[in-house]
């Protein structure tokens, strides 16, 4: 039975009022996704395609173990790298008194709630919502990392920006910047969004500008106070990053990912989003500047402040990773694809595609080729032979471009394309979770 037929059957049943409320809150596609994800992982486990279940000891892999130690003892030992992680999430873990499994379920619920906020704010279809939450990088919201909590706060932030709700925007900014080291990237993104919507701000534009900047400054001051109180070093976060060799330097080409070939294609997708966002920011910023100088009179496209902020965030994240990791793309998919900012950019693309489908395909193809060349295609890509690299990046480009054709107006096969993408995402999500549970580094 098709998804639409199931909906009609439920709507006609005795619980139709409950169903109507669930549909309005965008809960139906999320419930279906959870059931499918659990079913697919259980099936793959039974047939031996994945090998590990999410037990407490396996969920405490990599950063999750550090978060648990911060939750248990605070920032007591600077040699363990604890200072690299911001306090809101581990302190919330301490308050909730949950184990690794319980915390993973809580964080997955936060991410799904954030997806519901995103879907309702931007009026996503059920099919589009399921594509967003099935993104393979969403694996980080299923384990005891801060991504699940950050996804919820960031979704509320985008909701506040899109609806011009300043109170919600400021509260969400504070929570985001207490959960992760986001202020460094948020400040330029926030300034970019404010300046390009300055003429639309009315009498509250100064309050919005300074309120946002002061909120992020307050969050950073609070984090520095916590670190200074417990470690004696208010800048402990930056010192730990330097110890991990996250220092400014020119990237080395070809680019690579220490997370390995299983994750490289996702890091490449994140890099493509970052580069296209950078181009968009430069074009929109230049347009705004020449109009401000009176050289042209035509205003740049009126985009949602949430879209502008997401462009700035993606561009800033890409620049940071290239300049501070020396050409290593590891964590790119975690910082870009496992956030609602990527979802908002995809939503904006879906709005544009029906009237500019082939231009979007051209830009996506050129961008995919640029990423492939940066990764060493065709002769210096990992240990691939040229024909193997061609096949690899051909599949990569096909995956990227397929997202342009899941809108009804773009293809008569949009349902089949969306279903294929969802199934692929679901299987890769299960595969990455299995890798995480066997203590493999995925970002």
NORUR-V698281 format. One record per residue. PHI is phi in whole degrees, 0 to 359 (none if undefined). PSI is psi in radians with two decimals (999 if undefined). Layout:
phi & psi
PHI & PSI
PHI & PSI
This chain:
phi & psi
none & 2.33
291 & 2.78
302 & -0.71
295 & -0.62
291 & -0.66
298 & -0.74
299 & -0.76
296 & -0.69
295 & -0.73
293 & -0.71
295 & -0.48
271 & -0.12
277 & -3.11
292 & -0.36
261 & 0.54
297 & -0.57
294 & -0.76
298 & -0.73
297 & -0.72
299 & -0.72
293 & -0.71
295 & -0.69
293 & -0.70
296 & -0.63
276 & 0.07
62 & 0.57
277 & -0.54
302 & -0.92
297 & -0.52
288 & -0.68
296 & -0.77
300 & -0.74
298 & -0.78
299 & -0.79
297 & -0.74
293 & -0.72
297 & -0.81
297 & -0.76
296 & -0.76
295 & -0.78
295 & -0.74
297 & -0.72
295 & -0.78
296 & -0.60
292 & -0.76
298 & -0.62
266 & 0.09
83 & 0.23
277 & -0.50
240 & 2.67
239 & -0.02
224 & 2.51
259 & 2.68
285 & 1.29
277 & 2.81
304 & -0.75
292 & -0.62
283 & -0.50
289 & -0.34
272 & 0.74
274 & 2.50
53 & -2.17
298 & -0.48
299 & -0.68
295 & -0.66
292 & -0.74
302 & -0.72
295 & -0.66
292 & -0.64
295 & -0.72
298 & -0.62
278 & -0.69
229 & 0.06
73 & -2.82
268 & 1.06
276 & -0.44
232 & 1.78
293 & -0.24
281 & -0.21
268 & 0.04
78 & 0.23
298 & -0.58
292 & -0.15
282 & -0.11
241 & 2.33
282 & 2.74
277 & -0.40
300 & -0.81
294 & -0.92
297 & -0.58
290 & -0.59
295 & -0.69
301 & -0.74
298 & -0.73
292 & -0.67
285 & -0.38
57 & 0.73
258 & 2.65
279 & 3.13
302 & -0.69
291 & -0.81
298 & -0.68
291 & -0.63
297 & -0.74
295 & -0.70
298 & -0.78
291 & -0.67
298 & -0.68
296 & -0.68
299 & -0.78
296 & -0.72
294 & -0.66
296 & -0.72
298 & -0.69
296 & -0.64
295 & -0.71
299 & -0.78
297 & -0.79
296 & -0.72
287 & -0.67
295 & -0.76
257 & 0.17
54 & 0.88
286 & 2.59
284 & 2.87
300 & -0.66
296 & -0.76
294 & -0.70
298 & -0.75
294 & -0.58
295 & -0.71
294 & -0.81
284 & -0.26
268 & 0.00
307 & 2.28
306 & -0.57
294 & -0.27
293 & -0.05
304 & -0.52
290 & -0.28
271 & -0.06
259 & -0.04
235 & 2.95
286 & 0.91
259 & 3.03
278 & -0.10
300 & -0.68
298 & -0.78
292 & -0.74
297 & -0.62
299 & -0.73
294 & -0.85
298 & -0.74
293 & -0.62
296 & -0.71
295 & -0.65
299 & -0.82
293 & -0.62
298 & -0.80
298 & -0.72
292 & -0.77
295 & -0.66
265 & 0.06
56 & 0.78
260 & 1.71
295 & -0.70
300 & -0.83
297 & -0.70
300 & -0.80
291 & -0.73
297 & -0.78
294 & -0.66
302 & -0.80
300 & -0.82
294 & -0.71
300 & -0.81
284 & -0.27
272 & -0.31
270 & -0.70
220 & 2.84
284 & 1.17
264 & -0.34
300 & -0.63
302 & -0.64
270 & -0.51
289 & -0.64
301 & -0.95
295 & -0.61
294 & -0.69
292 & -0.75
299 & -0.74
300 & -0.82
294 & -0.68
292 & -0.77
293 & -0.70
284 & -0.20
244 & 0.36
300 & -0.74
287 & -0.18
261 & -0.05
281 & -0.34
67 & -2.61
285 & -0.26
263 & 0.15
294 & -0.65
292 & -0.69
297 & -0.72
296 & -0.77
296 & -1.00
287 & -0.55
298 & -0.76
294 & -0.79
296 & -0.75
291 & -0.59
296 & -0.79
294 & -0.65
296 & -0.70
296 & -0.70
297 & -0.79
296 & -0.70
297 & -0.69
294 & -0.74
297 & -0.76
296 & -0.62
295 & -0.76
298 & -0.81
295 & -0.71
294 & -0.71
296 & -0.67
263 & -0.41
240 & -0.27
82 & 0.08
227 & 1.84
294 & -0.42
256 & 0.47
301 & -0.60
302 & -0.83
290 & -0.58
291 & -0.66
295 & -0.72
300 & -0.69
294 & -0.66
296 & -0.55
275 & 0.19
65 & 0.48
270 & 1.30
235 & 2.71
293 & 2.22
196 & 2.78
290 & 2.47
292 & 2.59
261 & 2.24
258 & 2.58
290 & 2.64
293 & 2.79
208 & 3.09
222 & 2.10
289 & -0.14
286 & -0.22
99 & 3.02
292 & -0.46
295 & -0.46
249 & -0.26
304 & -0.71
295 & -0.58
289 & -0.71
297 & -0.59
292 & -0.66
297 & -0.75
297 & -0.70
296 & -0.70
299 & -0.79
299 & -0.74
297 & -0.77
291 & -0.76
295 & -0.62
294 & -0.66
297 & -0.77
298 & -0.77
298 & -0.73
297 & -0.74
295 & -0.75
294 & -0.83
293 & -0.71
295 & -0.72
294 & -0.72
299 & -0.79
298 & -0.71
291 & -0.80
292 & -0.50
288 & -0.66
297 & -0.63
280 & -0.07
83 & 0.20
287 & -0.67
232 & 2.74
253 & -0.33
288 & 2.25
283 & 2.60
294 & 2.88
305 & 2.43
277 & 1.62
263 & 2.70
299 & 2.52
300 & -0.55
296 & -0.67
292 & -0.78
298 & -0.75
297 & -0.73
296 & -0.68
299 & -0.81
297 & -0.70
295 & -0.83
296 & -0.74
296 & -0.78
295 & -0.70
295 & -0.75
299 & -0.76
296 & -0.74
299 & -0.83
295 & -0.67
291 & -0.70
275 & -0.39
251 & -0.09
240 & 0.16
63 & 0.50
99 & 0.00
273 & 2.11
272 & 0.03
306 & 2.43
83 & -0.13
302 & -0.84
293 & -0.56
293 & -0.73
276 & -0.31
246 & -0.94
284 & -0.47
270 & 0.52
229 & 2.76
289 & -0.18
296 & -0.69
296 & -0.66
296 & -0.69
293 & -0.69
295 & -0.67
293 & -0.68
300 & -0.77
296 & -0.68
297 & -0.71
295 & -0.48
288 & -0.56
272 & -0.53
303 & -0.76
304 & -0.51
259 & -0.15
217 & 0.79
301 & -0.92
285 & -0.48
294 & -0.70
295 & -0.70
297 & -0.74
298 & -0.83
298 & -0.74
296 & -0.69
292 & -0.77
296 & -0.75
297 & -0.72
297 & -0.69
295 & -0.72
299 & -0.73
296 & -0.76
300 & -0.78
296 & -0.68
294 & -0.46
270 & 0.08
103 & 0.11
295 & 2.40
258 & -0.18
256 & -0.27
237 & 0.45
268 & 1.90
46 & -2.28
249 & 0.47
276 & 2.46
286 & 2.77
306 & -0.74
290 & -0.55
291 & -0.72
295 & -0.65
298 & -0.76
296 & -0.75
300 & -0.89
284 & -0.39
295 & -0.76
295 & -0.69
300 & -0.82
294 & -0.68
297 & -0.70
297 & -0.80
297 & -0.85
290 & -0.43
298 & -0.51
294 & -0.32
284 & -0.26
246 & 0.44
258 & 0.13
263 & 2.43
306 & -0.68
284 & -0.15
262 & -0.42
201 & 2.47
290 & -0.24
254 & 0.46
299 & -0.59
294 & -0.80
295 & -0.70
295 & -0.79
297 & -0.70
295 & -0.75
298 & -0.76
297 & -0.73
296 & -0.77
297 & -0.78
299 & -0.80
301 & -0.76
296 & -0.77
295 & -0.75
293 & -0.61
298 & -0.77
296 & -0.71
297 & -0.78
292 & -0.65
297 & -0.70
297 & -0.72
298 & -0.76
299 & -0.73
289 & -0.30
262 & 0.30
68 & 0.45
278 & 2.50
281 & 2.07
241 & 0.09
129 & 999
